Amino acid sequence: MRWNLELEGGGRVPLRRGVTLIGRSAACDIVLSDPSISRRQLLLSARPTGVEVFNLGRQPLSSDGHPVVDGTLLGDGSRLCVGGLPMAVIRGAREAGSRWLLRIDDGPRLNLRGAPFTIGGEADDLTLPEWPDGALTIHSTDSGLIFEASQTLLEALGSSERPHFDDDGFARTPTSDAGQIHCLGVRFTVELRSRSSPERTTVCAAAATLVQLERYAKGGVLTIEGEDAPTSVFLAARRFALMSNLMSPRSPAAPGDFVSVQNLCAAIWPEDPLKDETDFNVLLYRVRRDLLRAEFDLSALIERARGSGMIRSPIAARAKITLC
């Protein structure tokens, strides 16, 4: 789904891939002239299933008469108001479908129109016999599909299947025309929907040259620039702190070096020395979910050495890092 804003004063603005900043500052993507509006009033993040809203300024936000709290997901037809005054209506337009097809064993190929796509029990998008609910979640990116296994599924995988997944339960298919992984004896094959489809550079691919980390009171925006237009994602405060410390670790570590989880905990929670790897793993999982929803390439942003307690950001070794 692609999203647009129908502005109250007229006109329709497409929401770009990543975040859209709205406020009184001339540096915003959409500039409002009302003096009661903050310089940076609100931030919109387009998702496949809606538009996520974060309030950065002093004016309250509401939609259809209801207050909007940070992280609220608004859908098609939602009227967004700032300080009680109507600003825009959110409109969605369906896309033709995913660039990727999924084949299970030798069955028909599935066009993954929904993102994320879940596999497991009766409540999921695809039901497999004797599979638990929410066993496998598939996220679509430009360069392939990323499979996210539930803890129940991870514990049930065979010894030959477990290496497909990292310690956090994520597996990425190869970036070729077709790739495979195996789960509980089932073979999942990923294929391009059409070889003639126009290619789009994956966010955070090797061509990325600039990483910008912009801090706000409630979190921050991570922006990646490469051959394509810049793409960004909003991260809540602790999640932004994790990525900032991965991109620009404390000395003597250099950008791109592996850093211990212990040192990262000390940097992220300086006021709480009791935070440990368990807390870090929960935070890391949430960050990875945010990056996946924004269609970032996880392998370029986060690499965890299996079983060693060390983690790094590969992209930081080759891109210019800007903190602001």
N, C-alpha and C positions, 0 to 999 in steps of 0.2 A: 504494500500500500504506500502510495506517495501522498504527501500532505501539503495543503495550501492554507493560507490565511486570507479570508475575505475581510478586508479592512472596513471599518465602520464608515470611513470617509470616502469609500469607493476604491476599487482595484483589488486584484488578487495577487498575492505574493507566494511563490513556491517556497516551502521550507527545505533548505538544502540538507544534504547528507551531513549529519553532525548536529551542532547546536546553532541556534539563532538567538542573538542577544538583542533585547529591546529596551530602550530607555531614552533619556534626554541627551546623552553624550553623542557627539558626532561620530564617535568610533563604533557605535552600535550598528547592527545590521538593519534595524528599523528604528528610526529616530522620531520620538514624540516631542512635540513642542510645549506641552502642558508643563508649566513651572512647578506644579505639585508632584510631578513624576520624578523619581530618582534618576541620577545619571545612568545607572544600570539597574533597571527595575525588575525585569524578569528574563528568564532564559527558557527557551523551548528546545526540546530534544525529540526529534522525529523517530518513532519506533515503528516496526511493522504493524503493530496493533493499535497505535494511537500516538498522541503527542504528550510527552512528559513535561510537566511545568514546574519550575522552581522560582520562588520569589526572592529576589536579591535586594529589593528596595523597601522603602517605607510605606508605600501604599498597599492596602490589602487587595488580594485577588479573589475573584469569585467566578463561578460558571453556572449559568442557569439558576441563579439565586442561592447557590451553595458555596461556602468558603472553599478555596483551593489551598490545600496543604502541599508542602514540597513533595515532589514525586508523584503527584496526582496524574493519572493517565486520562486524557480527554479524547473522545472519539468524534466521529463525523457529526456535524451539526451543533457541537458545543459552542456556546457563546461565551467568550472570555471578556471579563470586565476588570478594569483597573481602577481602584478607588471608587467603585460604584458606578463608573461610567463605561458603557460598552466600547470595546476596542476592536474586536474582530470575531469572526465565526470560523471555526476549524472545519475544513472540507477535505475529504479523502477521495483518492482516485485509485482504483484497482490496477495493478500491473498485470502483464500477460502471464507471468509465472516465473518460477525460479529458473536460473540458468542450469540447474543441476537436476538429474534424474537419479532415483534410488531404486535399485533392484534387489529383491530379497530372494536368495538362492537363485533358482532359474525361473522365477515368476515374472509377471509384467513389470515394466518400469513405472515408477510413480513420479509425477511432477510435484515437487514440494512447494505448493503454492502458499502454504502457511508457514510462518516462522515465529517461534520455534515449532518443530514437529516432534510429537512425542510418540513413543512406542512402548507398549506394555499391556495393560489391562483394558477393561471395557470403557473406562473414562478417557482413554488416550486416543490420539488421531488414528493409530493403527494398533489393532489387537493381535497378539501372537499367543498361541496356546501355551498355558502354564507360565506365562511371563507375569511378573508382579507389576502393579500400577506404577507408571512413571519410571520404568526401568531405564529407558534410553531417551535422551533429548537431543535432537539434531538441530544445529545452528548453521545457517547458510552464510558463506562469505564468497567473495569474488573468486578466490583461488581453490575452493573446495568446500567440503562440509566438515564441521567439527562435531564429534559425538561426545556427549556428556553422560557418563554412566552414574546411576544412583549407587549409594553405598551397598544396597542389597544386591544389585547386579554385580558390582565389583567383587563381592565376597563369593559369588556363585561362579565366576569365570574359571575356566580351566587353566592349567599351567601354560598352555601354548597360546591362550587368548589374552591373559593378563598383561603381557608386555606391550600390547597395542595401546594401553592406557597409561598415563602418567600417574603420579601419586595422588593427584587431585581428581582423578577420574575422567580426564579429557583425552580424546584421541583425534588426531587430524588425518584426513585422507591425503594421499599424495596429490601434488598439484598437476599431475598429468591428466590426460583425457579420461582416465578411469583409474580408480583405486579401490581397494578392498580392506575390510576388517571383518573379524569373526567374533560373534558373541553367542554363548550357549549353543554352539553347533550351528548357528545361523550365519550365512555369508551375506554381507551387505556390500553391494557394488555401487560405486558412484560414477556417473557418466555425465559428460556435457550434454545439455539438451540439444544444442545445435552447434556444429563446428563452425558454421558461418555467422554465429552470433557475434556482435561487436564486443571486443575485449575491453575491459576496464581495469586499470591498474589497482591491485589490491592495496588497501590502506596498510601502511607500515611495511610495504614490500622493500626489497633491497634498494630501490631507487630513492627512498625517503632521505631527505637531506637536512631537514630541520624539525626539531621537536620543541614545542613551546608549552610551558607550564605556567598558567596564569591563575594566581590565587585569589579567591574571594572569601568573604566572611564565613560562608557556609560550606566551602569546599573549593573546587577549582576546575578549570577547563584544561584538558590535555589536547593539543592540536598537533597533527602530523602533516607535514608538507613534503610533497615529492613532485612527480611529473604531473599528477592530476591536481585539481583544486584542493586547498587545505580541508581536512576533515577533523572533526573535534568531538569530544565527549565530556559531559559534566560528571564529576566524581564528588561524592560527599567527602567531608573533611578528612576522616581517617584514611579513606581510600585514596584520596589525592595525596596525602602524606606518604603512603606506601609507594606510589608511583614516583613521587618526587625524589624519595630517598633511593629508589632503584636507579633512576636516571642520573642522579647526581649524588652518589654515595659519599659518606664522610671519608676524609683522608685517613689512612694512606690509600684506600681503594680508589680506582679511577673509573670513569664511566665505562660500562661494559664488563667490569670485573665481577666475579662471583662475590657475594656478601653473605655473611652468616645471618640466619634468622634471628639469633640472639642480638646482634648489633642493630638489625632493623627494628626489632621490638623496642630497644632503648631509644631509637630515633623517633618512632611513631608515637610511643607512650612515655615520654620523658618523666611524666608525673607519677607513673605507676610501674615500679620495678618488678611487680609480680606477674606482669603480662609475659606469656611464654609462647611456645610453638603452637599450642592448641588455639590460643586467641589469634595468632598470626594466620593459621590455616583457615579459620573462619573468615577473616578479613580478606585474605588472598582469594578465596572462593568467590566472595561477593564482587571483588574487583574484576575477576575474570569474567563473571557473568555480565557486568556492565560493559566491558570491552567487546564481548561477543554480541550483545544486543546492538551495539553501535557498528558492528561488522568490521572490527579491527582484527588483524592477523595476530593471534595470541603468540605464535612462535617467535615473532619478531620483537614483541614487547616483553615477554616473560619466559625465562628458561630456568627450570628447576632441576638441579642435579639429583638424580634419583637416589634417595636414601642417605644423602650427605648433609642435609640441612643447609645447603648453600643455594643461592638464587641470584640471578642477574637479569639485566635487560640488554639483549644483544644489540638492539638498534642504537643504544647509547654510545656504543663504541665507534660508530661510523657517521652518526648524524650530529649536527650542531645542537646543543641543548641550551635553551633560553629560559630562565626563570624570571617571572615578573609578577 
